[in-house]
Amino acid sequence: MKRPFILAFIILMIDQGLKTYFQYAYIDHYRHFGFTYVVNDGLWIGPNISNKIIYLLFLFAFLVWCFTIYLLRIYQIKYRKSIVVDFAFAFYTVGIIGNMIDKLIFGYIRDFFVTPYVICNLADLSGFIGLFIFIIEFLIYPKSRDLLKIRMSCQRDDDSL
């Protein structure tokens, strides 16, 4: 269980280091792709919504992350210990905590990667990568679907009482 947290810590340090580098280094972006420092007052990939809603969404994301830790633990005990799932959890963790650190410390999120469609940072990309790996694991490894069946059968048993 330590491996995903160590990996997440390393990726998180890289994320924070890159954000700090691009915050203080002037780098002009290219026409469609490149790197530049952008202050994002919103939550994730640019939406501008009120700060109260942002903090509620961060709280919700943190609760989802805690539930993911619980599911990861069950998955590793009942089914298998997989480095793929460890990587997915680490990337997912960086996706949640990386931007949460920025929002709590600076009041905004520091983005630096520019594309024609989105301006993001390593934490944003990590969240997507982690979620994508979780979905692939769920689709490829059929026993992983049993985790949902166990939760559903417990609910049905409780309903019959």
Beta strands, then each sheet from edge to edge (+ up, - down):
strand 1: 34-40
strand 2: 109-114
strand 3: 119-120
sheet 1: 1+ 2- 3+
end
